[in-house]
Amino acid sequence: MTAQLPVLNHQNKAIPNPNAMEVNTAMQRCLAKAIALHGIGLYIYAGEDIPEEDTPDLTDQADTWVKAINTAKDIDELKVIYGNAYHQLSKDKTAVAKISAAKDAKKSELATQSDV
């Protein structure tokens, strides 16, 4: 594909005798248009600054951490286990949701035990 753009001034009027800077600006605009025509950099317009790396599926690790959370004997131990789990799984939102649900359940369980 090729793209062509005229050399324009700030009022979007064609410049009859452009200087080197005006030609350079037009060439850069044309390059951006050609890149857009090929879809390169489309992720920028999707609201992302940089493309995300493919994150590994951490579901199996989340299951292991859920078991560790369920074995916590008190709130302090639960905080330590959850902190370590969150640190390792923070890139996977599904895994974080899983361990957060397990933490909340265990926290309420430990709270009812301490009330008794």
C-alpha positions in Angstrom: 0.0 0.0 0.0 1.1 3.5 -0.6 -0.2 6.7 0.9 0.0 10.3 -0.2 -0.6 13.5 1.7 -0.2 17.1 0.6 2.2 19.5 2.3 -0.3 21.6 4.3 0.0 24.7 6.6 -1.7 25.2 9.9 -4.9 26.1 8.2 -4.9 22.9 6.1 -4.2 24.8 2.9 -1.6 23.5 0.4 1.8 25.2 0.6 3.0 26.2 -2.9 6.7 26.4 -2.1 7.3 24.3 1.0 10.6 24.4 2.9 12.4 21.2 4.2 10.6 21.3 7.6 7.2 21.4 6.1 8.0 18.6 3.7 9.4 16.5 6.6 6.2 17.1 8.6 4.1 15.9 5.6 6.2 12.8 5.2 5.8 11.9 8.9 2.1 12.4 8.7 2.1 10.1 5.6 4.1 7.5 7.4 1.6 7.5 10.3 -1.2 7.1 7.8 0.6 4.2 6.1 1.2 2.5 9.5 -2.5 2.9 10.4 -3.6 1.4 7.0 -1.7 -1.8 7.9 -3.1 -1.9 11.4 0.3 -1.6 13.1 0.0 0.1 16.5 -3.8 -0.6 16.6 -3.5 -1.5 20.3 -2.7 2.1 21.1 -6.1 3.2 19.9 -7.7 0.4 21.9 -6.7 2.3 25.0 -3.4 0.5 25.8 -0.1 2.2 26.0 2.0 -0.8 25.2 1.1 -4.4 24.2 0.8 -6.8 27.1 2.9 -9.8 27.2 1.2 -13.1 27.1 0.7 -14.0 30.8 1.0 -17.6 31.7 -2.1 -19.4 33.1 -1.6 -19.3 36.9 -4.8 -21.2 37.7 -2.9 -24.3 39.0 -0.7 -22.1 41.2 -3.8 -20.4 42.5 -5.3 -23.7 43.5 -2.1 -24.4 45.5 -2.3 -21.0 47.2 -6.0 -21.5 48.0 -5.1 -24.8 49.8 -2.4 -22.9 51.7 -4.9 -20.1 52.6 -7.4 -22.7 53.9 -4.7 -24.1 56.2 -4.0 -20.8 58.0 -4.5 -21.0 61.7 -4.9 -17.3 62.5 -5.3 -13.9 60.9 -1.5 -13.1 60.9 -0.7 -16.3 59.1 -3.4 -15.6 56.7 -2.0 -12.2 55.9 1.4 -13.6 55.2 0.2 -16.4 53.0 -2.2 -14.1 51.1 0.6 -11.5 50.6 2.9 -14.1 49.1 0.2 -15.5 46.9 -0.8 -12.1 45.7 2.8 -11.2 44.9 3.2 -14.3 42.7 -0.2 -14.2 41.0 -0.7 -10.5 40.6 -0.4 -10.7 36.8 -3.4 -13.0 36.4 -6.7 -11.3 37.4 -8.6 -14.6 37.5 -6.0 -16.2 39.9 -6.1 -13.0 42.1 -9.9 -13.2 42.3 -9.7 -16.9 43.3 -7.2 -16.3 46.1 -9.1 -13.2 47.3 -12.3 -15.2 47.6 -10.5 -17.9 49.5 -8.9 -15.3 51.8 -12.3 -13.6 52.5 -13.9 -16.9 53.3 -11.0 -18.0 55.6 -11.0 -14.5 57.3 -14.7 -14.7 58.1 -14.2 -18.3 59.4 -11.3 -17.2 61.6 -13.3 -14.2 62.9 -16.2 -16.4 63.9 -13.8 -18.8 65.7 -12.2 -15.9 67.6 -15.7 -14.7 68.7 -16.5 -18.0 70.3 
